[in-house]
């Protein structure tokens, strides 16, 4: 007899370098707590970031820029992501790295402008004629392929929708069936279909299917009220880049929301300034009419020193434009040559006239106790058990090498512990993996001592 344990169906998430970051960890007065929301230390930097968040929320930060400056492994990216968490998912947050601008397909300035437009949101409110309800039936009807061959094609789809007041059965075009498949709609989901464009939006699972034993990470919504066919105020958040891309290759549907259904497979094509100006005019008209609201988001450019003098000059113009996001830069460089020049040395590799526009938040190296707190937090996030002695040895490794290297040793130490028949990481496991791997400083020292044995 074979007996298998039924595994939980809760969706597992991939653990990344900053999965533990949940916010800035400030109290109600804006002061940094020693350990909160996944952040440790950096009290001054977090408090300064809290003021930036308040300025963004009060819409007094658009077109301005912040620079996070500090040595490697001092939490610059973590603070930027914490700002995004504090702002919530309704405010666009677009991260990029300075080296992304060097594409062989499109110009450097075009890459920057695309990301600027991705970081500017537009909240559109429109009253639309829709069919809304809980899906009670979803049946595709197939016919013989008119082009011949053995396959069949979907000629139309029959869908049943019900609300608290009634129900309807609809016969839909096969293109709408494709939209239903993209949204992963199934019986029991609450959806609405726009009558004019055929756009489909899945709102969630009907709460009639929710039970206390349901393990799925699912969002449940109540059964819609009123008739299936109705007029409804639809609110949708889009970015200006979405509108640019949709209008670069229009395919019918004249209203702003219908543009979202027109996006084709992503392909690197440059969008002209003329098209952007036309879209800005339409956006301004919608804002004046009260249909739409502009939501300046955050553009985070890591490794800002990788940009060259041309792109820095372009940033000036972009920051001065009427529609601009909040820009956060990050760098770990001191005084260095500005890329694209031969001999112009500047702090952080950024031209002085751009530095004048920035408010600079400084991040400092972590203390020994803070290193141990961060390592303990990372171990907890990754579901690892670690002994206090092992944590102390890892703290020594972090102080001697870098925090990032110490974090990297957690997983191999855990695998070593399991090989030795233990669930928890001990001091011996950390010492064993430390002897097997080299950190950057140790590797550089070996290269320096044995330079005659290596090829130049």
ABEGO torsion letter per residue (X at the ends): XBBBBBBBABBBBBBBAAAABAEAGBBAAGBBBABBGGBBEGAAAAAAAAAAAAAAAAGAABGBBBBBBEBBGAGAAAAAAAAAAAAEAABBBBBBBAAAABBAABBAAAAAAAAAAAABBBBBBBBBBBBBEBBABBBBBBBBBAAEEABBBBABBBBBBBBAAEBBBBBBBAAAAAAAAAAGBBBGBBBBBBAAAGBBBBAEBBAAABBAABABBBBBBBBBBEBABBBBBBBBBBBAAAAAAAAABBBEEABAAAAAAABBBBBBBBBBAAAAAAAAAAAAAAAAAGABBBBBBBBBBBGAAABBAAAAAAAAAAAABABBBBBBBBBABBBBBBBGBAABBBBGGBBAAAAAABBBBBBBBBBAAAAAAAAAAAAAAAGBBBBAAAAAAAAAAAAABBAAAAAAAAAAAAAAAAAAGBABBBAAAAAAAAAABBBAAAAAAAAAAAAAABBX
